[in-house]
Amino acid sequence: MALIHAPFGLAASVMLATSILFLFFIILAGVTGTTPLNKTYFLQADTTGIQGAHDISQWTYLYSCGPNNEQCGSAHPAIPFGNVWAPNAANAPPELIGKYGGGTTSHYYFYMWRFSWVFFLIALFLEIIAFFSSFLACCGRLGSSIGSFVTFLAFAFLAIAVALMTATFVKARNVFHNHNRDAQLGSYGFGFSWGALAALLIAMILLCAGATRKGKSKNTVDDGTNGNAAQGGRRWGRRGRRDRAGSFSKVNYEDGRLDNVNV
């Protein structure tokens, strides 16, 4: 039975590892200047003339940076969206600034990005658990069921995180465009986010398939073998009885011939 479930478990492990790798690329963006971390960001915008901001600002998971994720500030968990400029900065789009985040961020962008940040972390934690659980899927349906349940939870949290992230930065890009400022979404940041979600979905499907697939049990095989043996025994018994009956008739016939001989 394990041989039937092993391919599903191994394939799911590969997909989970891919999703986890993409999430680490997102979280570690800006930590070093190596590829792809220096190209991973969610939004790049022209912030020229905004007080306290670079001419070009990039939003990453832990940092607010300049071009190529350089000149980043210190890393902070769940940084406010307006961390790229000074509090109550002049010339910043009014839709983006407010009293939150030390006077840098509006209510909408503060909570949208903060909740997305938290859901990314929860999804990563659950994915790591699901990754190790997926090895149990190689052992049978119970392991596949456990792995698929944890993977489903990770998928739910990651789907919420990616949806919130997408809504936040797409809307922010449109705000910059409305104020005649260039802005573009990060292809690496969005690609890794949606790629991680897609890989996680495939892993969940594989684990569910492993949980619902039934293998031929040993008892079924043994019963079939015993049944064939019993049928063979019955056939042998009937054949043996016929042989014995035939031999007995032949002996009686020979004895009758001997009795009819006159001495």
C-alpha positions as CSV (number, residue, x, y, z in Angstrom):
1,M,0.0,0.0,0.0
2,A,2.9,2.4,0.8
3,L,4.1,2.1,-2.8
4,I,0.8,3.4,-4.1
5,H,0.9,6.5,-1.9
6,A,4.6,7.3,-2.1
7,P,4.5,9.1,-5.5
8,F,1.8,11.5,-4.2
9,G,3.7,12.2,-1.0
10,L,7.0,12.8,-2.7
11,A,5.5,15.1,-5.4
12,A,3.6,17.1,-2.7
13,S,6.9,17.5,-0.8
14,V,8.6,19.0,-3.8
15,M,5.7,21.4,-4.3
16,L,5.7,22.4,-0.7
17,A,9.5,23.0,-0.7
18,T,9.0,25.2,-3.8
19,S,6.4,27.2,-2.1
20,I,8.5,27.6,1.1
21,L,11.5,28.7,-1.0
22,F,9.4,31.4,-2.7
23,L,8.2,32.7,0.6
24,F,11.7,33.0,1.9
25,F,12.6,35.0,-1.2
26,I,9.8,37.4,-0.3
27,I,10.6,37.7,3.4
28,L,14.4,38.1,2.9
29,A,14.1,40.7,0.1
30,G,16.5,43.5,0.8
31,V,18.7,41.5,3.2
32,T,21.5,41.2,0.6
33,G,22.3,42.6,-2.8
34,T,22.3,39.2,-4.5
35,T,19.8,38.0,-7.1
36,P,16.8,37.5,-6.7
37,L,16.7,39.3,-3.3
38,N,17.8,42.6,-4.9
39,K,15.0,42.4,-7.4
40,T,12.2,41.3,-5.1
41,Y,9.8,44.1,-4.0
42,F,6.1,44.7,-4.1
43,L,6.0,48.2,-5.4
44,Q,8.4,50.7,-6.9
45,A,7.3,54.3,-7.1
46,D,8.6,57.8,-8.0
47,T,8.8,59.6,-4.6
48,T,10.8,62.5,-5.8
49,G,10.2,65.6,-3.7
50,I,8.4,63.8,-0.9
51,Q,10.0,64.7,2.4
52,G,12.3,62.0,3.8
53,A,11.9,59.6,0.8
54,H,14.3,58.4,-1.8
55,D,13.8,59.6,-5.4
56,I,12.7,56.0,-6.2
57,S,11.3,54.0,-3.3
58,Q,10.7,50.2,-3.2
59,W,8.5,48.4,-0.7
60,T,9.7,45.0,0.5
61,Y,8.6,42.7,3.3
62,L,10.9,44.0,6.0
63,Y,12.4,47.2,4.5
64,S,11.8,50.3,2.6
65,C,14.6,50.7,0.1
66,G,15.9,52.7,-2.8
67,P,16.5,51.2,-6.3
68,N,17.8,47.6,-6.5
69,N,16.9,47.3,-2.8
70,E,19.8,49.4,-1.8
71,Q,20.0,52.1,0.9
72,C,17.4,50.2,2.9
73,G,16.5,51.3,6.4
74,S,16.6,49.1,9.4
75,A,14.4,46.0,9.3
76,H,11.1,46.2,11.2
77,P,8.3,43.7,11.5
78,A,5.1,44.8,9.8
79,I,6.5,48.2,8.8
80,P,3.9,50.9,8.0
81,F,3.3,51.5,4.4
82,G,4.4,55.1,4.8
83,N,7.7,54.2,6.3
84,V,9.4,55.3,3.1
85,W,8.8,59.0,4.0
86,A,8.9,61.2,7.0
87,P,5.9,61.7,9.4
88,N,3.4,64.1,7.9
89,A,5.6,64.4,4.8
90,A,5.0,67.2,2.4
91,N,4.1,66.3,-1.2
92,A,3.1,62.7,-0.3
93,P,-0.2,61.5,-1.9
94,P,-2.9,62.4,0.7
95,E,-4.7,59.1,0.2
96,L,-1.6,57.3,1.5
97,I,-0.7,59.3,4.6
98,G,-2.6,59.6,7.9
99,K,-2.2,59.4,11.7
100,Y,-1.2,55.7,11.7
101,G,2.4,54.5,11.7
102,G,3.7,57.6,13.5
103,G,1.8,60.0,11.2
104,T,3.0,58.3,7.9
105,T,0.2,56.0,6.9
106,S,-3.6,56.1,6.4
107,H,-6.0,53.8,8.2
108,Y,-6.6,51.6,5.1
109,Y,-3.0,51.0,4.1
110,F,-1.8,50.5,7.6
111,Y,-4.1,47.7,8.5
112,M,-4.2,46.1,5.0
113,W,-0.5,45.6,4.9
114,R,-0.1,44.7,8.5
115,F,-2.6,41.9,8.3
116,S,-1.1,40.7,5.1
117,W,2.3,40.7,6.8
118,V,1.0,38.5,9.6
119,F,-0.8,36.1,7.3
120,F,2.4,35.5,5.3
121,L,4.2,34.5,8.5
122,I,1.4,32.2,9.7
123,A,1.3,30.6,6.2
124,L,5.0,30.0,6.2
125,F,4.9,28.3,9.7
126,L,2.0,26.0,8.5
127,E,3.8,25.2,5.3
128,I,6.9,24.0,7.2
129,I,4.7,21.7,9.3
130,A,2.9,20.5,6.1
131,F,6.3,19.8,4.5
132,F,7.3,17.4,7.2
133,S,3.8,16.0,7.4
134,S,3.9,15.2,3.7
135,F,6.5,12.5,4.3
136,L,3.9,10.7,6.3
137,A,1.8,10.6,3.1
138,C,4.3,8.1,1.7
139,C,3.2,5.6,4.4
140,G,-0.5,5.5,3.7
141,R,-3.9,7.2,3.6
142,L,-3.7,8.5,7.2
143,G,-0.5,10.3,6.6
144,S,-1.9,11.8,3.4
145,S,-5.0,13.0,5.4
146,I,-2.9,14.7,8.0
147,G,-0.7,16.3,5.4
148,S,-3.7,17.5,3.3
149,F,-5.4,19.0,6.4
150,V,-2.3,21.1,7.4
151,T,-1.7,22.1,3.8
152,F,-5.3,23.3,3.5
153,L,-4.8,25.5,6.5
154,A,-1.6,26.9,5.0
155,F,-3.3,27.5,1.7
156,A,-6.1,29.4,3.3
157,F,-3.8,31.7,5.2
158,L,-1.5,32.2,2.2
159,A,-4.5,33.0,-0.1
160,I,-5.6,35.7,2.3
161,A,-2.1,37.1,2.6
162,V,-1.6,37.3,-1.2
163,A,-5.0,38.8,-1.7
164,L,-4.4,41.5,0.9
165,M,-1.0,42.2,-0.5
166,T,-2.3,42.4,-4.1
167,A,-5.1,44.8,-3.1
168,T,-2.8,47.0,-1.1
169,F,-0.1,47.6,-3.7
170,V,-2.3,47.6,-6.8
171,K,-4.4,50.3,-5.2
172,A,-1.3,52.2,-4.0
173,R,0.1,52.1,-7.6
174,N,-3.1,53.6,-8.9
175,V,-2.9,56.4,-6.3
176,F,0.7,57.3,-7.5
177,H,-0.5,57.2,-11.1
178,N,-3.4,59.6,-10.2
179,H,-0.8,62.0,-8.9
180,N,1.2,61.8,-12.1
181,R,4.0,59.7,-10.5
182,D,5.5,56.6,-12.1
183,A,4.8,53.4,-10.2
184,Q,5.0,49.7,-11.1
185,L,4.4,46.5,-9.3
186,G,7.4,44.2,-8.6
187,S,7.3,41.3,-11.0
188,Y,9.5,39.2,-8.7
189,G,7.5,40.0,-5.5
190,F,4.2,39.2,-7.1
191,G,5.6,36.3,-9.1
192,F,7.0,34.6,-6.0
193,S,3.7,35.3,-4.0
194,W,1.4,33.9,-6.6
195,G,3.8,31.1,-7.5
196,A,4.0,30.1,-3.8
197,L,0.2,29.9,-3.7
198,A,0.0,27.9,-6.9
199,A,2.6,25.4,-5.7
200,L,0.8,25.1,-2.4
201,L,-2.5,24.4,-4.3
202,I,-0.8,21.6,-6.3
203,A,0.6,20.1,-3.1
204,M,-2.8,20.1,-1.5
205,I,-4.4,18.4,-4.5
206,L,-1.7,15.7,-4.5
207,L,-2.1,15.0,-0.8
208,C,-5.9,14.8,-1.1
209,A,-5.5,12.4,-4.0
210,G,-3.2,10.2,-1.9
211,A,-5.8,10.3,0.9
212,T,-8.6,9.1,-1.3
213,R,-6.7,6.5,-3.2
214,K,-7.3,3.0,-2.0
215,G,-4.7,0.2,-2.4
216,K,-5.5,-3.6,-2.5
217,S,-5.2,-4.8,1.1
218,K,-3.2,-7.9,2.1
219,N,-6.3,-9.6,3.4
220,T,-7.9,-9.3,0.0
221,V,-4.9,-10.9,-1.6
222,D,-4.8,-13.6,1.0
223,D,-8.5,-14.3,0.7
224,G,-8.1,-14.6,-3.0
225,T,-5.2,-17.0,-2.7
226,N,-7.0,-19.1,-0.1
227,G,-10.1,-19.2,-2.2
228,N,-8.2,-20.4,-5.2
229,A,-6.6,-23.1,-3.0
230,A,-9.9,-24.2,-1.6
231,Q,-11.4,-24.4,-5.1
232,G,-8.4,-26.4,-6.3
233,G,-8.8,-28.6,-3.2
234,R,-12.5,-29.3,-4.0
235,R,-11.7,-30.1,-7.6
236,W,-8.9,-32.5,-6.5
237,G,-11.3,-34.1,-4.0
238,R,-14.0,-34.7,-6.6
239,R,-11.4,-36.0,-9.0
240,G,-10.0,-38.3,-6.3
241,R,-13.4,-39.7,-5.4
242,R,-14.1,-40.4,-9.1
243,D,-10.8,-42.2,-9.4
244,R,-11.4,-44.2,-6.3
245,A,-14.9,-45.1,-7.5
246,G,-13.6,-46.2,-10.9
247,S,-10.9,-48.3,-9.3
248,F,-13.5,-50.0,-7.0
249,S,-15.8,-50.8,-9.9
250,K,-12.9,-52.3,-11.8
251,V,-11.9,-54.5,-8.9
252,N,-15.5,-55.7,-8.5
253,Y,-15.7,-56.5,-12.2
254,E,-12.5,-58.5,-12.1
255,D,-13.7,-60.4,-9.0
256,G,-17.0,-61.2,-10.8
257,R,-15.1,-62.7,-13.7
258,L,-13.1,-64.9,-11.4
259,D,-16.3,-66.2,-9.7
260,N,-17.7,-67.3,-13.1
261,V,-14.7,-69.5,-13.9
262,N,-15.5,-73.2,-13.5
263,V,-12.8,-75.2,-11.8
